[in-house]
Amino acid sequence: RKVIRIALARKLLVRLNAKARDVRQAMPNLS
């Protein structure tokens, strides 16, 4: 179903955002 796909995509986006945030905190020089 499309609903499941949307939920999975949302989970991936949240995970990517969290990773990007961690990277930014670890390397504040790269803005």
C-alpha positions, 0 to 999 in steps of 0.5 A: 500500500502507498501508506506503508511506503509513505511511512517508511519514507518518513522514517528514512527522512527523520533518520537522515535529518538526525544524522545530518544534525549529528554531523553538523554538531561534530564539525561546526566548521563545515556550515 
